Amino acid sequence: MKRPAKQYTVQLDPEFVKKIDRMAEKLNLSRSQLMRNLMENAYEDAAIMEKFGLFNAFNLGQKVIKKIKEGIASGRIRLAKDGDVIIDK
């Protein structure tokens, strides 16, 4: 027997909600159903990553991306005209 769904509250950026609403409309789903589907699929993906020990690789990748973004924002990482990456210390 399936348990009745329980309501939870999350805070989302209004622009993200607009994107979700547009996608839900295209798929003929309610916002709630689309978000539930997306969250369930993301959880299943995360469970598979955990099972195969990929969380550490994912976390490392997130740290690398964060450092790259910080480097770009600070001007320490930039692109040369020829497309080469320049990293200043």
C-alpha positions as CSV (number, residue, x, y, z in Angstrom):
1,M,0.0,0.0,0.0
2,K,1.4,3.4,-1.1
3,R,1.8,6.0,1.6
4,P,0.0,9.3,1.1
5,A,2.3,12.1,-0.1
6,K,3.4,14.7,2.4
7,Q,4.0,18.3,1.6
8,Y,7.4,19.9,2.1
9,T,8.6,23.4,1.6
10,V,11.7,24.5,-0.4
11,Q,12.8,27.9,-1.5
12,L,13.6,28.3,-5.1
13,D,14.7,31.2,-7.3
14,P,11.6,32.6,-9.1
15,E,13.4,32.4,-12.5
16,F,14.0,28.7,-11.9
17,V,10.3,28.2,-11.1
18,K,9.4,29.8,-14.4
19,K,11.6,27.3,-16.2
20,I,10.0,24.5,-14.3
21,D,6.6,25.8,-15.2
22,R,7.4,26.1,-18.9
23,M,8.8,22.5,-18.9
24,A,5.8,21.2,-17.0
25,E,3.4,22.8,-19.4
26,K,5.2,21.2,-22.4
27,L,5.0,17.8,-20.7
28,N,1.4,18.3,-19.6
29,L,2.3,17.8,-16.0
30,S,1.7,19.9,-12.9
31,R,4.7,21.8,-11.4
32,S,4.5,19.5,-8.4
33,Q,4.5,16.3,-10.5
34,L,7.4,17.5,-12.6
35,M,9.5,18.5,-9.6
36,R,8.7,15.2,-7.9
37,N,9.8,13.3,-11.0
38,L,13.0,15.3,-11.3
39,M,13.9,14.9,-7.6
40,E,13.2,11.1,-7.7
41,N,15.4,10.7,-10.8
42,A,18.2,12.8,-9.3
43,Y,18.1,10.7,-6.2
44,E,18.3,7.5,-8.2
45,D,21.3,8.9,-10.1
46,A,23.0,9.9,-6.8
47,A,22.3,6.5,-5.3
48,I,24.0,4.8,-8.3
49,M,27.0,7.2,-8.0
50,E,27.3,6.3,-4.3
51,K,27.1,2.6,-5.0
52,F,29.9,2.8,-7.5
53,G,32.0,5.0,-5.3
54,L,31.7,8.1,-7.5
55,F,30.8,10.5,-4.8
56,N,34.5,11.3,-4.2
57,A,35.1,11.9,-7.8
58,F,32.0,14.1,-8.0
59,N,33.0,16.1,-4.9
60,L,36.5,16.6,-6.4
61,G,35.0,17.8,-9.6
62,Q,32.8,20.2,-7.7
63,K,35.8,21.6,-5.9
64,V,37.7,22.0,-9.2
65,I,34.8,23.8,-10.8
66,K,34.5,26.1,-7.8
67,K,38.2,27.0,-8.0
68,I,38.0,27.6,-11.7
69,K,35.0,29.9,-11.3
70,E,36.9,31.8,-8.5
71,G,39.9,32.1,-10.7
72,I,37.9,33.5,-13.6
73,A,36.0,35.9,-11.3
74,S,39.3,37.2,-9.8
75,G,41.0,37.5,-13.2
76,R,43.7,34.9,-12.3
77,I,42.3,32.5,-15.0
78,R,41.7,34.0,-18.5
79,L,41.8,33.0,-22.1
80,A,44.4,34.2,-24.5
81,K,43.4,35.4,-28.0
82,D,44.6,32.0,-29.4
83,G,42.4,30.1,-26.9
84,D,45.1,29.1,-24.5
85,V,44.3,29.2,-20.8
86,I,46.4,31.6,-18.8
87,I,46.7,31.1,-15.1
88,D,48.3,33.9,-13.0
89,K,49.6,33.2,-9.5
